[in-house]
């Protein structure tokens, strides 16, 4: 069972792509019970002091903490600063983003 399933339950319905990314090492499941929603991390390729967080909101919009919030969020985190890069419902966009970050992290 994955970290997000333990902390939030299977009804949160995080897409299978996230579990696959965790298994292959492209993402770390950083979900924690004090978090509002499941959180995944990919290291930023250009700066080790920066992390990229991907948040996954509940599949049912009525179950989300904030009305009108989107399913996915991508945020750059450095120290206490959070810079939102994306907020939307497009899983394909998030998958492409993770693949591109993974490719940027590979040694050349």
C-alpha positions in Angstrom: 0.0 0.0 0.0 1.3 3.4 -1.0 1.8 6.3 1.4 -1.0 8.3 0.0 -3.4 5.3 0.4 -2.4 4.9 4.1 -2.8 8.7 4.8 -5.9 9.5 2.7 -7.6 6.2 1.7 -8.2 4.6 -1.7 -11.3 6.7 -2.3 -9.0 9.6 -3.0 -8.3 7.8 -6.3 -4.8 9.1 -7.1 -4.2 8.1 -10.8 -2.2 4.9 -11.3 0.5 6.9 -13.2 1.6 8.3 -9.8 2.1 4.9 -8.3 4.1 3.9 -11.4 6.3 7.0 -11.2 7.0 6.2 -7.5 7.9 2.6 -8.4 10.3 3.7 -11.1 11.9 6.4 -8.9 10.6 9.4 -10.9 8.6 10.6 -7.9 8.7 10.2 -4.1 5.4 9.8 -2.3 5.8 12.4 0.5 2.1 12.2 1.6 1.7 12.8 5.3 -1.3 12.8 7.6 -0.9 16.5 8.4 -1.1 17.4 4.7 -4.4 18.4 3.2 -3.9 16.2 0.1 -1.5 13.6 -1.3 1.9 15.1 -2.2 4.7 13.8 -4.5 8.2 15.2 -5.0 10.6 15.3 -7.9 14.0 16.9 -7.4 14.6 20.0 -9.4 17.3 19.2 -12.0 19.1 22.6 -11.8 19.2 23.3 -8.1 19.4 20.8 -5.2 17.9 23.4 -2.8 14.7 23.4 -4.8 11.9 20.8 -4.9 9.0 20.4 -7.2 5.8 19.2 -5.4 2.9 17.7 -7.2 -0.4 17.8 -5.3 -3.3 15.6 -6.1 -6.7 16.7 -5.0 -9.7 14.4 -4.3 -11.3 12.9 -7.5 -14.7 14.2 -6.4 -14.8 18.0 -6.5 -17.3 18.1 -3.7 -14.8 16.4 -1.4 -12.1 19.0 -2.0 -11.2 21.4 0.8 -11.8 24.5 -1.4 -14.7 24.9 -3.8 -13.5 25.3 -7.4 -10.0 23.9 -6.7 -8.5 21.8 -9.4 -7.4 18.1 -9.3 -3.6 18.7 -9.8 -1.1 21.3 -8.7 2.6 21.7 -9.4 4.6 23.9 -7.1 8.2 24.9 -6.8 9.4 24.9 -3.2 12.5 26.6 -1.9 12.9 27.2 1.8 9.5 28.6 2.8 8.7 30.0 -0.6 6.1 28.3 -2.8 5.7 29.2 -6.5 2.7 27.7 -8.2 3.5 26.5 -11.7 0.2 24.7 -12.6 -3.2 24.2 -11.3 -5.6 22.2 -13.5 -7.4 19.0 -14.2 -5.2 17.7 -17.1 -3.5 14.5 -16.1 -1.7 14.3 -19.4 0.0 17.7 -18.7 1.2 16.4 -15.3 2.5 13.1 -16.7 4.4 15.0 -19.4 5.8 17.4 -16.8 7.1 14.5 -14.7 8.6 12.8 -17.7 10.4 16.0 -18.7 11.7 16.5 -15.2 12.8 12.9 -15.1 14.7 13.3 -18.4 16.3 16.6 -17.1 17.6 14.7 -14.0 19.4 12.0 -16.1 23.2 12.3 -16.4 24.3 13.5 -19.8 
